[in-house]
Amino acid sequence: MGMIYTITLNPALDRTLLIDEMREDVPNRIIREESYAGGKGIDVSKVLTAFGIENRALGFIAGFAGRQLEGQLVRDGTGCSFIPVSGETRINVIVHEIATGRQIIFNSIGPMVKPFELIEIVDVVKRVEEPEFVSIGGSLPPGAHPEIYRKIIETARLRGAKVVLDVDREALSVGIRGKPDIIKPNIHELSHLSGKKLEKRGEILEAARKINRKGVETVLVSMGPKGILLVSDGKAYQAVPPKVEVVNTIGAGDSSVAGFIYGLSKGDDLKEALIWATAAGTATTLRRGTALATREDVEKIVPLVEVETISED
């Protein structure tokens, strides 16, 4: 088996602050503080590590926050090869109000990455050893054009890797031109891509099939509590998770990507991999802040996921 690599061009250190109740114009006492390495690709790496799957996180880090992020990953068992840049890795702040369960999220922009540094990540992909999967996700550094995603995808595919792309808006429409093997938009992202609001399942299927025809083998459409729709080469399945009490949705999509890669990496077919994806995404919604699914949580949910075969062309 080859190696799994994740790429996060604009990672973050996520700080979750827990307070009893938010009040204006008075000091709000922080009861507890938690800090996690974050960013879409990094989340995928962390969930794969929790599953006992060796992987390596690639991307850019900067300053003290970047060292802290790298240190947290290494401490928890995720391999990484980051490119250091000047500035400071962004710190996102999540304020969790215990009394109501609501969360307020403040996302930073992140450091500017110079053009020669941006191309360096392509060189890293050219040199990685035995890439089986390359999962790319998250926002771009300030000033970077989505064309970098297309270049990374094409480079990874030339190396024989299966490429998973989880980005949104312009980055998704440009990235698709590189023909990634798998994309994972939500309904809003797929609607934006197809230029019209998608509501009925038939419309979503049709939009996904159009993307299949552009050279993207598998489209996973995440639909919140309605689960995930998989459309690939004449096959279409909808996996629906059990009803759970959702505490948080941050990182759920990334966990789904990790679950899907996990299934495929151990030789499962698309339907079985979809069950892992749905269970992993659901397991993350049970955890507060930016904490992600544990293997134990996911394994409990797997038998409760229902899969409907929509059509076999």
N, C-alpha and C positions, 0 to 999 in steps of 0.2 A: 504493500500500500504506500502511496505517495504522501506528501506532506500537505497540510492545510494552512494557507496563509490568509490573514485578514489585513485589509488596508484601510486606515483611517487618516485622512489628510489633515483633519482639524480636530484632534482629540480634545478632551476636556477633563478637568478634575471636577467631579460633581460633589458639592457639599450640601448635605441635607441638614437643615436646622429644625429641631422639633420644639415647638412652643405650645403652651396650653391653649391660649386664645389670643388672637391678634387684636391689639388695641392701638388706636391712633394717638399720637402726641404724648405717649408715655413710654418708658423703656419696656421693651418686651423681653422677658427673661428666657434665655435658651436653656431648655431642660437637658437636651442631649444633642450632640453633633456627630454626624457620620460623614465619611469621605470615601469616594469611590473613583477608580479610573473609569472614565466614560467616553462615549462616542460610539457610533453604530458598529463599526468593525471591531472595536475593543470589546463591546458587549457580546458580540458573536464569539470572540476568542474566550471570554470568561465563561460562557455557558458550555462551550466545547471542553474547556479545562475541567469544569464541574462534572462533565460526562466521562472524564478520564481519557479524552482524545487529545493527543499531542498536536499542537498548532503553534504558529508564530505570528505575532502582531507586528505589522509594519506601519510606518507613517512618520510624522514629524513631531518632535517635542521641543519645547523652549523653556529656558529659565528654571527657577526652583519648582514651580508647579509641574513642569514636564518631568523633572527628576523624581518628584514625588509619585507621579502617575506611573512611571516606569518601575519604580521601586515597589509599588503596590502590586503590579502585575507579576513581577519576579517573585515577590514574597508568596503570592498565592499559586505559583506554579505555571504561569503562562510565559512561554519564551517570547522574546521581542527583539527586534532590530530596528530601532528608530533613528531617523536622521536628525541631528540637533540643528536648530536654526536660532537666529537671534530673536529677542523679544521674550514673551511669556506665554506659555500654554494657557488657554482660557480656563477660567473657573466659573462654572455654572452654580447658581445657588437655588436650592429648592427649600421653600419654607413650608413645613407640614404642621397644620393646626390640628392638634389632637382633639379638641372639643368638637370640631365639625368634620374632621377627616379631609378637609379640602387642602389642596396644594397650590402654592403660587411659585411659578418657575421663572427665574431670571437667567437668560442665556447670553453669554458673552460672545464677542465676535471672533477673537483669536488673533494670533500674530500673522503679519504679512510674510509670505514665503516668496523669496526671490525666484525669478525664472529659472536660473541654473539649478537651484535646489529642487524646484518642482520636477525638472527633468531627471534629477538624481533618483527619484523614486522609480522611474521607468527603468533606469539602469539596474536598480536593485531587483526588480521583477525579472529582468533578463538573466540575472545570475542566481536566482533562488534554486535550491536543490529539489528535484523531483516534485514539482507542484501538481497535486491532484485536484485541489479546489483553491480558487482565489476568490475571497468574498470582499467586495468593495462597498463601503457604505458611509453615509454621513455628509455633512456640509463641506463646502470648499473653503480653503483659507481665503481671507480678503484679497480681492483683486485677481484671483485665479479663474480662468475660463473653464467651463465643463469639458472642453476638448481634451483636457488632461485625463479625464475618465476614459474617453474613447481610446486614447493612446495606451493607457494601462491595460484596458480590456484586450486590445489587439495583441499587445506584447505577451500577455498571460496566455492567450489562446494559441499563439505561435509556440509557446513552451509546452502545449498539450494539456493545459489546465482547463477544468470546467469553471466558468466564471459566473459568480452570483453578483448582481448589481442591485443595491437597495438605496436609491437616492430619489429626489423628487424634482418636479417641475422641469426647468430647462436642462438640468443635469441629466435627467432621465431621458428626455427626447434626444439629446446629443449622444449620451452613452449607448442607447439602443443601436445607433449606427455602427458601433463596434461589434455588434452581434454577441452580447453576453448570452450564456446558455440559459440562465435563470434570472428573472426579475421579480421583485416582490412589492408592487405598488399597493396602496390601499385604494378604496373606491374613489376618493377625492383625487388622488394622483392619477389614477387611470382615466377619470373623467377629464382632467386637465390635458392629458396626453391625447385623448381622442377628440377633444374640442367640443364635447357636449356632456351634459349631466347624465350620468348613468344611474338608473334606479332599479329597473327590473333585471332579474337574473339573465334573461335572454340577451339583453343589451350588453351586460358585462361580458358574457361569453363571446359575443360577436366582436367586441372591442379587443378582447384577449386573443382571439383567433387571428385578427388582423396583424397583431404583433408577432404571433407565431410565424405568419407568412413573411414577415420581414427578417426572419432568421433567428428569432429568439425561441429556443426550443420549449421552454416551460415558463408560464406566467402564473405566479401565485398572487391571488388578490385577497388581501386581508379585509375582513368585513366586520370587525369587532365581535360582538356576542354571536353573530351569525356564522362565525368561523372563517374558514379559508377556502376559496375556490381555486382549484388547480386546472389549468387548461394546457394541454400538451399533445401535439401530434394526433389529433382525433380523439384523445381521451379527455374526459372532464369529470372531476369529482368535487363534491363539496363536503368538507369535514366540519362538523359542528361540535363544539366543546360542551361539556356539562355546564349547567348553570352554577356559577360561583359568585361569591361576594367580592366584587372588584374593589381592591384597595387603591390600585394605581395602574396606569397604562404605560408609564415610561419604560422603554426597553422591551416591551412585549413583542413588537415586530422583529427586533434583533434576535430575541430568543427563538422566535419561529424560524428564522433563517438558520440559526445554529441547529435546531432540531431537525430541519430538513437535510442539512449537510450531514449531520450525524447519521440519519437513516440511510442516505445514499452511500456514505463512506463505509458502512458495514454491509453493503450489498442488498439493501431493501429495494423493492420496486417503488414506483412513484406513490402509489396508494399508501403503502406502509410509511414511507418517509413523510407523507402529508400528515399522518396521524401523529408522528413525533413532533412535527412542526406545530401542530395545533395544541398539543399537550404542553409543549415548552412555552409557547406564548401565553397560554392560560395560566400556567404555574407562576409566571412572573407577575401577573395581575394580582396575585394573592399577597405580594410583598410590598411593603411601604417604600417610599422614596425611590432611589435608583438601585435598590437591591434586585438581584436577578434570580431566576428559577434555580432550585437545587435539583439534583438528579432524583432524589427521593420523591419530591413533589411531582415531578414529571411522570415518573413511573406509576404513581397512584392514579394519575389522570388518563394515561394511555388507554386502559380498557374502557373508559367511560366516553371516549370520543366516538361519535357516530359518523360513518362515511356513506354518502349517497353517490352512486354512479349515475351521472347525468346522461351521458351518451357515449357510445362506442361507434365511431363512424366506420 
